[in-house]
Amino acid sequence: MDKRKKKEKSLNHYRMEEYLNSLSGSEKEMLENFNEELKNHISISTAQNAMMLQDFHSAILYYAENGVSLKEALKRLDPEHLGGFYMHRATAWYRLDNAAIVYPLSMKYNQMPIFRLSVYLKEDVVKEILQIALTFTIKRFPSFATTVKQGFFWHYLDSTKRRFNVEEEHVIPCVPINVAFTNSQSFRVLTYKNRISVEFFHVLTDGSGGMVFLKTLTAEYLRLLGKEISFDEEIKDIDGIVDSAELENEFRNTE
């Protein structure tokens, strides 16, 4: 961990201690019950488990510092939105469709097929809230919660259960994603000022699927900020059932 991250972690710990000291007895009990429920919904590696708990605490602090009551904050952050996604062992895997098969084979050193989609908001993005939005949203897109693996004859997508993280943008767009590590992400969510961007390794989806993910992520972010949202074909209910048609190889349907 670099010095900047250590400093941030120490500051967040201090802020949380101050916040806890400001709570009434009933509020502390409410927060303790929330933490217990949260832990019951997360079963990933110890390090990532700790980071995810910190994500929720950072969001609670943001709400507190911006006049949102603890009761309302915990309602928005309800662990039920996690479902069982982070509790169960990853067992699913997905075939690449006819177009995606070629992408892993066409990769060269420092080159890979990546595309980028962005949305611009009226106000600067709150990273702490966007992180929770991603944590809640990813379960609705199980084929994105994957890592690229090489089989005997072909590549495939293997499910991974991890904390999918939001990054602050500081490099040029669409730099290659390192997919060689175990449980590595095949997409990245980036934020800069009032912009949310998602960059996808092209094996995951095309532009249409990527836009549905970005719109759904943005809608969940706005919900967490207290905005009213509605669902349609391009904005999915994060707690809804995944339609099997979303995972089909559409090329087969055109034959």
SULMO-V330693 format. One record per pair of residues at least 12 apart in sequence whose ideal C-beta (glycine too) atoms are under 8 Angstrom apart, sorted by the first residue. I is the first residue (numbers start at 1). J is the second residue. Records with the same first field share a line. If there is no record, write none. Layout:
I=J + J
This chain:
9=54
12=54 + 57 + 58 + 61
15=61
16=57 + 61
19=60 + 61 + 64
23=70
27=70
30=70 + 71 + 74
31=60 + 70 + 74
34=74 + 77 + 79
35=53
37=79
38=53 + 56 + 79 + 82
39=53
40=79 + 87
41=79 + 80 + 82 + 83 + 84 + 86 + 87
42=82 + 86 + 87
43=86 + 87 + 88
44=86 + 161 + 162 + 163
45=162
48=162 + 163
51=163 + 165
52=86 + 135 + 163
55=128 + 131 + 132 + 135 + 163
56=77 + 132
58=128 + 131
59=73 + 77 + 128 + 129 + 131 + 132 + 224
60=73 + 74 + 77
61=128
62=126 + 128 + 129
63=76
68=226
72=226
76=223 + 224 + 226
77=132 + 224
80=239
81=136 + 238 + 239
82=135 + 136 + 139
83=139 + 239
85=138 + 139 + 145 + 161
86=161
88=161
89=161
90=145 + 158 + 159 + 160 + 161
91=159
92=142 + 159
93=146 + 149 + 156 + 157 + 158 + 159
94=143 + 146 + 156 + 157 + 159 + 247
95=154 + 156 + 157 + 249
96=154 + 155 + 156 + 157 + 203
97=249 + 250 + 251
98=249 + 251 + 252
99=206 + 251
100=202 + 203 + 204
101=154 + 155
103=201 + 202 + 203
104=148 + 150 + 155 + 203
105=155
110=176
111=176
112=176 + 177 + 179 + 201
113=201 + 202
114=174 + 175 + 176 + 177 + 199 + 200 + 201 + 202
115=174 + 199 + 200 + 202 + 207 + 210
116=173 + 174 + 197 + 198 + 199 + 200
117=197 + 198 + 200 + 207 + 210 + 211 + 214
118=195 + 196 + 197 + 198 + 214
119=195 + 196 + 197 + 214 + 215 + 218
120=194 + 195
121=194 + 195 + 196 + 218
122=194
123=194
124=193 + 194
125=191 + 192 + 193 + 194 + 195 + 196 + 221
126=225
127=166 + 168 + 191
129=221 + 224 + 225
130=166 + 189 + 191 + 196 + 217 + 221
131=165 + 166
132=224
133=217 + 218 + 220 + 221 + 223 + 224
134=164 + 165 + 166 + 189 + 217
135=163 + 164
136=220 + 238
137=213 + 216 + 217 + 220 + 238
138=164
139=238
140=216 + 236 + 237 + 238 + 239 + 240 + 242
141=213 + 216 + 242
142=159 + 242 + 247
143=157 + 204 + 205 + 246 + 247
144=186 + 187 + 204 + 205 + 213
145=159 + 160 + 161 + 164
146=158 + 159 + 160 + 186 + 204
147=160 + 179 + 182 + 183 + 184 + 185 + 186
148=179 + 184 + 186 + 201 + 203
155=203
157=186 + 203 + 204
160=183
162=183 + 185
164=185 + 189
165=185 + 189
166=189 + 190 + 191
167=188 + 189 + 190 + 191
168=190 + 191 + 192
169=190 + 191 + 192 + 195 + 197
173=197 + 199
174=199
177=199 + 201
179=201
186=200 + 201 + 203 + 204
187=199 + 200 + 201 + 204
189=217
196=214 + 217 + 218 + 221
198=210 + 213 + 214 + 217
209=246
211=234
212=233 + 234 + 235 + 236
215=234 + 235
216=234 + 235 + 236 + 238
219=231 + 235
220=238
